[in-house]
Amino acid sequence: MQRKSDPIPAPLAPSGEAYTGLKDVGELPRFATIRAISALVLREMSTTFGRSPGGYIWAILEPALAVGVMVVIFSFGFRSPPIGTNFAIYYATGFMPFFMFISTSTKVSQAINFSNQLLSYPRVTFWDAVMARFILACLTQLMVSYLLLSFILIVWDTRTILDLPVIAGSFAMAAALGLGVGLLNCVLTSRYVIWHTVWAVLTRPLVLVSGVILSPSIIPQPYRGWLEWNPLLHVTGQSRKGFYHSYDGAYVDPIYALTVAIICGAFGLLFLRRFFRDNLER
């Protein structure tokens, strides 16, 4: 018979081993993170797109109008685009990965400021806020890109041959760059309010130097070599390789674009962990 002073034996698991409860304790933060991210995604959807479908319609119309304007303008001055025969698919293959980068980097850069009040709760971390905005931005842009590109391929005879793994790689590169640059900007934006405006001004010329409108093949050296330092040029080049079977795109280097994304993301995470609590107290 067990005496009161004897320790109570641990219950046995189905395998016959002593059950300590450590496994359940280790799983709690993981489920808490998933629930926090899911809740923040729903909050982001309601505040960004509203409770009516008008917000989602505008998310589709914005890139569609941008592509349409470029098609109208350049179709009057040129007989054919720099690659292929269809203006719509040419500009869409450049604009959609570019919009993926712009959307993800903008959303991530505002993650701390957008969820500042919620971050005071111990269950909500800055990483939850970042990932919620990043996931929603990626899903939204993928949906918009699928709808717009499918519409163009159905309506026009684009004479393109799709390489889906290459196309997926271009969007993955754009999302990785958006996350990396967004994390770095998240630190700067949370500490210096004016940086959001400065960054918006600095990124306006990106559409001209990222291969969205002009193909790098028509740009002479040494200017083309200078442009290749822009990682977004590799993103749009990768996208065009996925749609145009004959497009060489020898300058495209996914490793370089991903390296830039990793470096920016690493510095962003490092400084966020360092200054996160200071930003909450400001």
C-alpha positions, 0 to 999 in steps of 0.5 A: 500500500502506498504511503502518503510520503511516497511520490505519486508515480507518473501515469503511463502513456499508451506506449508504456512510457511515463507521461510527463505532459512536456509534449502538450506544453511544447505544443501550446505555443505552436497552436497559439501562434497559428490561432493568433496569425489566423485572427490577425489575418481575418482582422486584416481582411476586414479592415483592408478590404471591408465587409463588402466585395468592393475592396476585393474588386479594387484589388483586381482592378488596380493592376488590370488598369495599370496593364490596360493603360500601358497597352493603350499607350504603347500599342499606338507607338509600337507594332509589337512589344519587346517580346512576343506579339501581345502587349497585354501578356507582356506587361502583365508578366512584368507587372504582376510579380512587381505588384507582388513585391510592392504589396508584400513589402508595404504590408510587412513594413506597416505590421508593427504600427498596424497591430501596435495595440494588440502586441501588448498581449503576451500571446501576440508577437511581432512575428505573428503580426508580420506573418499575418500581413505577409500571408494575406498579401501573398494570397491576394496577389496570387489570386489577382495574378491568376484571374488577370493572366487567365483572362488575358490568355483566354481572350487573346491568342498570346502564343505563349507556352507556360512553364509553371515551375518557372512562373511559380519561382518568379512569384516566390522570389518576389514574395521573398524579396517583399518579406525581406525588404518589408522586415527591414523597412518595418524597423525603420518605419516604426522608429522613424515615421518619415521613412514610410514617405521617403521609401514611397518616393524612392520606389516610384522609379522602380517600375522603370528600372525593373524590366516591367516596361522595357526589356533589358535586352534592348538596353545597351551596356554598361547601363544594362550591367548596372540594372542587373544589381536590381533584384527585381529585374531578375524577378521579372526576367524569371517571370518572362522566361516562364511565359516565353519559351524562346526568351533567353534571360541569361542575366536572371540569377534567382540565387542573387535575388534570394540572397538579397532577400535573406540579408534584408530579412536577417537584418530586419529580424535582428533589429526588430528583436532588439528594438521591438519593446522600445517601439511599443513604449514610444 
